[in-house]
């Protein structure tokens, strides 16, 4: 299997950004040398193969800067089914905000991290000089999903462990272990940076309208693409191809 | 004497030419008043019908000027294959050129922004256009293939076969179209030699297979070592997830490993 940087970027952490995979790949990969596209070269690429993930997303310049010189190896506990989604209510089990409940803001699946809206924060003075006191900024620090947080049961608003089970309709759902109730996936899980809900998307100037996209103009005919276009443009082709040999 | 007469004649001809030229220039205004039947070329009527927008200058390579100062230019997603399948060939042909123009515009704008030291807004637009073009090509290929399968029983694609090269390795050879048949094309036969034999090639293949096996074996060892370190670091991790992550290794064998002697998992205690 050929090396692809996209294998490191996991689905939940790139869902909200709604970017094409080829763009993420183009932004993330650091190619030092690539053989020219000529038959007398083997197709070989010399590039960075180990990446270090933090809060910065792989398609940003910050990520590229973090991965410039070295990349530390971090052990991450494997999880079979990811069960923390944007908009979920969680309870924090550690730190200064222990026992508080909040809404999941962002997901970094590569490190098993989530950040909670307005909780587990760090104050940082930025642009501080001798004359200027600096501007305080609040940064939400990441929390480990395996140890630091628990999902909240919507039935009694208390933290529970969860299990993935199937309903009678064959749907894969999260179930609270304590009460046996289904914890539904919040609607903001499906929202992206471009829209809150696919149905609520507002078409821009450059977009094709929905009516235009859904119009069916295809009529089946016994023609290839080129033959059809030639017929439409009244181009007549009387020449015929002599028999050839494929080998 | 004869030469002199010839020279005079030549002079005369020059004079007549100059006169006729002068007449032409003088008679221009007169001739325009008269009706001269011109031969109209039989161009098809489609040639007079302009379907493109009425900008023909180089500014078509640039974006709309009202988008220049913007930090973000919002666009939707790319065209999916299912959406393109319901469009007629003519529509696809037009859409291809719309996409091509958009791609050219984006590349030009990116270059212009780099020149001006300005951030190019939403560079992922280029990838969206590329993806749409790729999907469109796939749909056209699908339609052509359907036609050829119906008519000839073969896909109209360029055929390819897997052959053994002289090193004994499997290689995909794309067939070429020739005017003369294979048995009389001696130059092709000299250049293309498939198949292998000999002691040296067999030895090479033996060593090559050993190398491939070693790569596989080392990869499996590396994965089982990684699994052991993960089990040491997180004693209560989900075994199913570990199996899912490293499918090539035997988990039961890893759990019985000497390195995991002191590690106490909850499942052992229960």
Interface residues (C-beta under 8 A of the other chain):
Chain A: X18 X19 X20 X22 X23 X26 X75 X77 X78 X79 X80 X146 X194 X201 X203 X204 X205 X206 X207 X208 X213 X214 X215 X216 X217 X218 X219 X222 X223 X224 X225 X226 X228 X229 X232 X233 X234 X242 X244 X245 X246 X247
Chain B: X44 X46 X64 X73 X74 X75 X76 X77 X78 X83 X85 X86 X87 X88 X89 X90 X91 X92 X93 X123 X124 X126 X127 X128 X130 X131 X140 X143 X144 X147 X148 X150 X151 X156 X159 X175 X176 X177 X178 X179 X180 X181 X182 X185 X188 X229 X230 X233 X234 X237 X238 X240 X241 X242 X244 X245
